[in-house]
Amino acid sequence: MKRVAILFTICLALVPPMHPQDSPQERREACMQACMLERPNAELQRQEVIALEKETARAIQLGDATFFRRVYSDDFSGVLSRGQTVNKASFIAAVQTPGIQYDSFTASDIKVLLYRDVAVATSTWSIRAVLNKERISSQMRVMHIYIYGPGGYHAVSTQTTLLPPFPQQPL
């Protein structure tokens, strides 16, 4: 979270001076332009994050804790669909919830915004599963924040929102 605040402060410092007659829309566009990643490999980085989003869905379906240990940062923090806050260990525990068998778990409608070394990904998770012998299906909107470092992108935060109807589920 500190990194995001620092990045925002840096972005504000890079924004060209505003004139009093500038509209709020013009100011917002100038800020976004100053913060947006404009490197030639931006599309490659966007594809890398899209792949991570799809791999996340696959790892949840398989209960693959190894993926999350590798890709999620040690200081990861997130919010699950019912408002529970989690760290890396408790998120992995939620992924490995006993009594759930996923028939399918997909990430779709993936959108990625890049800001220097930060990527913000949003997607829709669609789930069909059996939880404690009861068949469920649901959709969630998910946002992940990734920081780019020496080992590639690492998830530092997530926010998950369950879409109606609201079945019981571990995530």
Secondary structure by P-SEA (a helix, b strand, c coil): caaaaaaaaaaaaacccccccccaaaaaaaaaaaacccccaaaaaaaaaaaaaaaaaaaaaaccaaaaaccccccccccccccccccaaaaaaaaacccccccbbbbccbbbbbcccbbbbbbbbbbbbbcccbbbbbbbbbbbbbbbccccbbbcbbbbbbccccccccc
